[in-house]
Amino acid sequence: MAIELAPITLPASASPSDFDPNFGREVKGVNPGEFTPEQFKEIETALYTHGILLFRDVSLTPEQQYALTKAFDPESESYGHGNNKTQSTKKSVLHPDLKTIPRVPQVQLIGNGMVYNHEGLETAALKHPSHTTFHKTRVSAEDEALGFTRFYRWHIDAALYDYNPPRATTLYGIIVPGGDRQTIRYSDDDDLSGETLSVPLGTTAFVSGKKMFEILPPELKSLAVRTSVRYAPHPYVWMAPARAKSDGLGIVNDGLELPLNELPEWEESKIKTLPILWKNPVTGELHFQVHPCGAQELIVKPLPSGASRLGALYPDGEHIKDLGKVRELLHLMQRPGIAPGLVYPHDWKERDLVVFHNRGLLHSVVGAFKPDQVRAFHQCNLAASDLPAGPTEQDIIAWA
């Protein structure tokens, strides 16, 4: 029997005219912990077509979650950052956020508060990532008490050094605390838009990389289709002393990054240089997939022969090493794609399983919990056996 796909419920803030009608589906009629090869093929096609899949009221062991995640890439082996998660250093910004399930090291326990006797972990002190520890500025304590908050960090799940970006991520909600909604503030000192977004407590926010590319003006589409990003070695260690913009989309350029000679030992061959646009394996569409916090350089190809140079940026190509310029250009291109009307903030219920196309969406942790609010999720993504496919020569001709 074929699985059933129903549109997910979009928030009232979603812009019907702008939101991709293919975005997101609730999956019914299949147990994601026990699927046949034929059912998985339908799930796989649905993921690449719709970007995010929601399974409600699921019972899922860590072994089953790992098996489901691995089915998207059977040759994958380790967690997306390696099974030691953060290259064995406590300096990484990821270090406090992840606790490994001992018998299935590809599955991580994330959340907030104290969790006891959980899947082989006697105790786990979990801390929900908060903008208060990562942004240059923060919402005041008074405003935070009134429910104001921010996006933490817009990203893709990827080590961006040595390991290839995972194809899919699975998130399973085990303990989901209730609470009042919060209001995201996008701006303060670095963005005067004044935009806000009402979201459920502890939401995970998603945006479409496809839409992020589609809404760009022609000159920025041309730049995106011709450009690759070179990421810093050990980017999560490199960025740790720096601080993020108030919208969670990249780093403030204050020169606080860890010098390369102070990073853990690294190899030039393991540094990742990836195209800005990643090609969907089912639809063939292009998705804007950049983790702006880890980006260090941009490499721009020249315009193809015969392309109009009118208004074109870097028509002869460029290797942009000025970190401030790199961040300025990426923010210019990515910021429209996180506008309130384009954000899907998932309203978590216990036993929700969300599977998302990690090579087609960006996402962000949101909000803040009190210390006594216990939240427990299982997260799994696997370092891919291949690199994302970038634009073809035909794509470059079409968009440049």
C-alpha positions as CSV (number, residue, x, y, z in Angstrom):
1,M,0.0,0.0,0.0
2,A,1.3,3.4,-0.9
3,I,2.2,5.8,1.8
4,E,0.0,8.9,2.3
5,L,1.4,12.4,2.1
6,A,-0.6,15.3,3.5
7,P,0.5,19.0,3.5
8,I,2.0,20.1,6.8
9,T,0.2,22.9,8.6
10,L,1.9,26.2,8.0
11,P,2.0,29.0,10.6
12,A,-0.3,32.0,10.3
13,S,2.9,34.0,9.6
14,A,3.6,32.1,6.4
15,S,3.1,34.1,3.2
16,P,0.8,31.9,1.0
17,S,1.9,33.7,-2.2
18,D,5.6,33.2,-1.4
19,F,5.8,29.9,0.5
20,D,6.7,27.0,-1.8
21,P,3.5,24.9,-2.1
22,N,5.6,21.7,-2.3
23,F,7.3,22.4,1.1
24,G,6.7,19.9,3.8
25,R,4.5,16.8,4.1
26,E,3.1,14.7,6.9
27,V,3.6,11.0,6.2
28,K,1.0,8.5,7.1
29,G,0.6,4.8,6.5
30,V,4.1,3.7,7.3
31,N,6.1,3.0,10.4
32,P,9.5,4.8,10.0
33,G,11.1,2.2,12.3
34,E,10.0,-0.8,10.2
35,F,9.7,0.0,6.5
36,T,10.0,-2.1,3.4
37,P,12.4,-1.2,0.5
38,E,9.4,-0.1,-1.5
39,Q,8.1,2.2,1.2
40,F,11.5,3.7,1.8
41,K,11.8,4.5,-1.9
42,E,8.6,6.6,-1.6
43,I,9.9,8.2,1.6
44,E,13.2,9.1,-0.1
45,T,11.5,10.6,-3.1
46,A,9.1,12.5,-0.9
47,L,12.0,14.0,1.2
48,Y,13.9,15.4,-1.9
49,T,10.6,16.6,-3.3
50,H,9.2,18.3,-0.2
51,G,12.3,19.0,1.9
52,I,10.8,18.0,5.3
53,L,8.7,15.0,6.4
54,L,6.8,14.8,9.6
55,F,5.8,11.5,11.3
56,R,3.4,11.9,14.2
57,D,3.1,9.7,17.3
58,V,6.1,7.5,16.5
59,S,7.9,4.9,18.7
60,L,11.5,4.8,17.6
61,T,14.6,3.2,19.1
62,P,18.1,4.7,18.5
63,E,18.9,1.7,16.4
64,Q,15.8,2.3,14.2
65,Q,16.6,6.0,13.9
66,Y,20.1,5.2,12.8
67,A,18.8,2.6,10.3
68,L,16.3,5.1,8.8
69,T,19.0,7.8,8.5
70,K,21.5,5.4,7.0
71,A,19.0,4.3,4.4
72,F,19.3,7.6,2.7
73,D,23.0,6.9,2.2
74,P,23.8,3.2,2.8
75,E,27.6,3.8,2.4
76,S,27.7,6.3,5.2
77,E,29.1,5.2,8.5
78,S,29.8,7.9,11.1
79,Y,27.9,10.8,12.7
80,G,28.1,13.9,10.6
81,H,30.9,15.4,12.7
82,G,32.6,12.0,13.3
83,N,31.6,9.8,16.1
84,N,33.7,11.9,18.5
85,K,31.5,14.8,17.3
86,T,33.9,17.8,17.7
87,Q,37.4,16.6,16.7
88,S,38.2,15.8,20.4
89,T,38.3,19.4,21.5
90,K,36.2,21.2,24.1
91,K,36.9,24.5,22.2
92,S,34.3,23.7,19.6
93,V,31.0,25.6,19.8
94,L,29.2,22.3,19.4
95,H,30.8,20.6,22.4
96,P,28.1,21.5,25.1
97,D,25.2,20.6,22.8
98,L,25.7,16.9,22.1
99,K,25.6,13.7,24.2
100,T,26.3,10.4,22.5
101,I,24.0,7.4,22.9
102,P,26.7,4.9,24.0
103,R,25.5,1.8,22.0
104,V,24.6,3.9,18.9
105,P,27.2,6.6,18.6
106,Q,25.7,8.0,15.5
107,V,22.6,9.2,17.5
108,Q,23.0,12.2,19.8
109,L,20.9,13.2,22.8
110,I,20.1,16.9,22.7
111,G,17.8,19.1,24.8
112,N,17.6,20.9,28.1
113,G,17.8,20.0,31.8
114,M,18.8,16.9,33.6
115,V,17.9,13.5,32.1
116,Y,18.4,10.3,34.0
117,N,18.9,6.7,33.0
118,H,18.4,7.4,29.3
119,E,19.5,4.8,26.8
120,G,22.7,3.8,28.7
121,L,23.4,7.3,30.0
122,E,23.1,7.3,33.8
123,T,22.8,11.1,33.8
124,A,23.0,13.8,31.1
125,A,23.1,17.5,31.8
126,L,21.6,19.0,28.6
127,K,21.6,22.7,27.7
128,H,19.5,24.2,24.9
129,P,21.8,26.5,22.8
130,S,20.9,30.1,23.3
131,H,21.7,33.3,21.5
132,T,22.9,34.7,24.8
133,T,26.1,32.8,24.6
134,F,26.8,33.2,20.8
135,H,25.5,36.6,19.6
136,K,27.4,39.8,19.9
137,T,24.4,41.4,21.5
138,R,21.5,39.8,23.4
139,V,17.9,40.4,24.2
140,S,17.7,42.2,27.6
141,A,16.8,40.1,30.6
142,E,13.6,42.2,30.9
143,D,12.6,41.5,27.3
144,E,13.5,37.9,27.6
145,A,11.1,37.6,30.5
146,L,8.4,39.0,28.3
147,G,9.0,36.2,25.7
148,F,11.4,37.9,23.2
149,T,14.1,35.7,21.8
150,R,16.2,35.1,18.6
151,F,17.3,32.5,16.1
152,Y,20.4,30.9,17.5
153,R,22.4,30.0,14.4
154,W,21.2,29.3,10.8
155,H,23.1,26.4,9.5
156,I,23.3,23.1,7.7
157,D,24.3,20.0,9.7
158,A,27.9,19.5,8.5
159,A,31.4,19.3,9.9
160,L,32.6,21.4,6.9
161,Y,36.1,19.9,7.4
162,D,37.1,16.3,6.5
163,Y,33.6,14.9,6.5
164,N,31.0,15.4,3.7
165,P,27.7,17.2,4.5
166,P,24.9,14.6,5.4
167,R,22.1,14.1,3.0
168,A,19.4,13.9,5.7
169,T,18.9,14.6,9.4
170,T,16.4,12.9,11.6
171,L,15.0,14.6,14.8
172,Y,12.9,12.7,17.3
173,G,11.1,14.5,20.1
174,I,10.9,12.3,23.3
175,I,10.3,14.9,26.0
176,V,8.7,18.2,24.8
177,P,8.0,20.7,27.5
178,G,5.0,23.0,27.1
179,G,5.1,26.7,27.6
180,D,4.2,30.1,26.3
181,R,5.0,31.2,22.7
182,Q,8.0,33.4,22.1
183,T,8.7,36.2,19.7
184,I,11.8,36.2,17.6
185,R,13.4,39.6,17.1
186,Y,15.5,39.7,13.9
187,S,17.3,43.0,14.4
188,D,19.1,45.3,16.6
189,D,22.4,46.9,15.7
190,D,23.1,45.1,12.4
191,D,19.7,45.0,10.7
192,L,17.1,47.7,11.0
193,S,14.2,45.8,9.5
194,G,12.3,45.6,12.8
195,E,10.9,42.2,11.7
196,T,9.5,39.8,14.3
197,L,8.1,36.3,14.3
198,S,5.9,34.5,16.8
199,V,6.9,30.9,17.4
200,P,6.2,28.0,19.7
201,L,8.5,27.5,22.6
202,G,11.6,25.6,21.6
203,T,10.7,25.4,17.9
204,T,13.2,24.3,15.2
205,A,12.9,26.8,12.4
206,F,13.4,25.8,8.8
207,V,13.7,27.7,5.5
208,S,14.0,26.4,1.9
209,G,17.3,26.7,0.2
210,K,15.4,26.5,-3.1
211,K,13.3,29.5,-2.2
212,M,16.4,31.4,-0.9
213,F,17.9,31.1,-4.4
214,E,14.6,31.7,-6.3
215,I,13.9,35.1,-4.8
216,L,17.4,36.6,-5.5
217,P,17.6,39.3,-8.2
218,P,19.3,38.3,-11.4
219,E,22.8,39.8,-10.5
220,L,22.8,37.8,-7.2
221,K,21.6,34.6,-8.9
222,S,24.5,35.0,-11.4
223,L,26.9,35.4,-8.5
224,A,25.5,32.4,-6.6
225,V,25.6,30.0,-9.5
226,R,29.2,30.9,-10.2
227,T,30.6,30.8,-6.6
228,S,32.0,28.3,-4.2
229,V,32.7,28.7,-0.5
230,R,35.9,27.7,1.1
231,Y,35.3,26.9,4.8
232,A,37.8,27.4,7.6
233,P,39.7,24.4,8.9
234,H,37.9,23.1,12.1
235,P,35.3,25.8,11.5
236,Y,33.5,25.3,14.8
237,V,36.7,25.8,16.8
238,W,37.8,28.7,14.5
239,M,34.5,30.6,15.1
240,A,34.1,29.8,18.8
241,P,35.6,33.2,20.1
242,A,33.6,35.2,17.6
243,R,30.0,36.4,17.9
244,A,27.0,36.1,15.6
245,K,24.7,38.7,14.1
246,S,21.4,39.3,15.7
247,D,19.5,37.4,13.1
248,G,21.7,34.3,13.6
249,L,22.8,34.4,10.0
250,G,26.6,34.7,10.1
251,I,29.3,36.2,12.2
252,V,30.0,39.9,13.1
253,N,33.3,40.8,11.5
254,D,35.3,41.8,14.6
255,G,38.4,39.7,13.9
256,L,37.9,37.4,16.9
257,E,38.2,34.1,15.1
258,L,40.9,31.8,16.4
259,P,44.1,32.2,14.4
260,L,44.8,29.2,12.1
261,N,48.0,28.4,13.9
262,E,46.1,28.0,17.2
263,L,43.6,25.5,15.8
264,P,43.8,21.7,16.3
265,E,46.2,20.1,13.8
266,W,44.6,20.3,10.3
267,E,45.4,19.3,6.8
268,E,44.9,21.4,3.6
269,S,43.4,18.4,1.8
270,K,40.6,18.1,4.4
271,I,39.4,21.7,4.0
272,K,36.0,21.8,2.3
273,T,35.4,24.0,-0.7
274,L,31.7,23.6,-1.7
275,P,29.4,25.3,-4.3
276,I,27.0,27.8,-3.0
277,L,24.2,26.0,-4.8
278,W,23.5,22.3,-4.4
279,K,21.5,20.4,-6.9
280,N,18.5,18.3,-5.8
281,P,18.9,14.7,-6.8
282,V,15.2,14.2,-7.6
283,T,13.9,17.6,-8.8
284,G,17.1,18.9,-10.3
285,E,16.5,22.3,-8.6
286,L,19.2,24.4,-7.1
287,H,19.3,25.1,-3.3
288,F,21.3,27.9,-1.7
289,Q,23.2,25.8,1.0
290,V,25.8,27.8,2.8
291,H,26.7,27.7,6.5
292,P,27.7,31.4,6.8
293,C,29.4,31.2,10.2
294,G,32.1,28.8,8.9
295,A,32.7,30.5,5.5
296,Q,36.2,31.9,5.1
297,E,36.6,32.6,1.3
298,L,34.6,32.9,-1.8
299,I,35.8,31.7,-5.2
300,V,33.9,33.2,-8.2
301,K,34.0,31.8,-11.7
302,P,34.0,34.2,-14.6
303,L,30.9,34.7,-16.6
304,P,30.4,32.1,-19.3
305,S,31.2,33.1,-22.9
306,G,28.4,35.2,-24.4
307,A,26.7,36.1,-21.1
308,S,25.7,39.8,-20.6
309,R,28.1,41.7,-18.4
310,L,25.5,44.4,-17.7
311,G,25.2,44.7,-13.9
312,A,27.2,41.5,-13.3
313,L,29.2,41.2,-10.1
314,Y,32.8,39.9,-10.6
315,P,32.3,39.2,-14.3
316,D,35.9,38.1,-14.7
317,G,35.8,35.9,-11.6
318,E,37.5,36.6,-8.2
319,H,39.0,34.9,-5.2
320,I,37.6,36.9,-2.3
321,K,39.7,36.4,0.8
322,D,38.6,39.5,2.7
323,L,36.5,38.0,5.4
324,G,34.4,41.1,5.9
325,K,33.5,41.1,2.2
326,V,32.8,37.4,2.3
327,R,30.3,37.8,5.1
328,E,28.8,40.9,3.6
329,L,28.0,39.1,0.3
330,L,26.7,36.0,1.9
331,H,24.4,38.0,4.2
332,L,23.1,40.0,1.3
333,M,22.2,36.8,-0.6
334,Q,20.8,34.8,2.3
335,R,19.0,37.3,4.4
336,P,15.9,37.6,2.2
337,G,15.4,33.8,2.5
338,I,14.8,33.9,6.3
339,A,12.1,36.6,6.1
340,P,9.2,35.8,8.6
341,G,6.9,34.8,5.8
342,L,9.3,32.1,4.6
343,V,10.1,30.4,7.9
344,Y,8.5,27.1,9.0
345,P,8.8,26.9,12.8
346,H,7.9,23.4,13.8
347,D,5.5,23.1,16.7
348,W,7.0,20.0,18.4
349,K,4.8,17.4,20.0
350,E,6.1,14.4,21.9
351,R,6.9,11.4,19.6
352,D,7.2,13.7,16.6
353,L,9.8,12.5,14.1
354,V,11.0,15.1,11.6
355,V,13.2,14.1,8.7
356,F,14.7,17.0,6.7
357,H,16.8,17.3,3.5
358,N,20.0,18.6,5.0
359,R,21.2,19.5,1.5
360,G,18.1,21.5,0.7
361,L,17.1,23.4,3.8
362,L,18.7,25.6,6.5
363,H,17.5,25.4,10.1
364,S,18.0,27.1,13.4
365,V,17.6,26.3,17.1
366,V,15.3,29.0,18.6
367,G,14.5,30.4,22.0
368,A,15.4,29.6,25.5
369,F,14.2,27.3,28.3
370,K,14.4,27.6,32.1
371,P,16.8,25.2,33.8
372,D,14.0,23.1,35.1
373,Q,12.3,22.7,31.8
374,V,13.4,19.2,30.6
375,R,13.6,18.6,26.9
376,A,15.0,15.4,25.3
377,F,15.5,14.8,21.6
378,H,17.4,12.2,19.6
379,Q,19.3,13.6,16.5
380,C,21.0,11.6,13.8
381,N,22.8,12.7,10.7
382,L,25.6,10.8,8.9
383,A,28.7,12.1,7.1
384,A,27.8,11.5,3.5
385,S,29.6,9.1,1.2
386,D,29.7,11.8,-1.5
387,L,29.9,15.6,-2.0
388,P,26.8,17.6,-2.9
389,A,26.4,18.1,-6.6
390,G,26.7,21.8,-7.7
391,P,25.4,23.6,-10.7
392,T,26.0,22.1,-14.1
393,E,27.5,24.1,-17.0
394,Q,24.0,24.4,-18.3
395,D,22.8,25.8,-15.0
396,I,25.6,28.4,-15.1
397,I,24.7,29.4,-18.6
398,A,21.0,29.6,-17.7
399,W,21.5,31.8,-14.5
400,A,24.7,33.7,-15.1
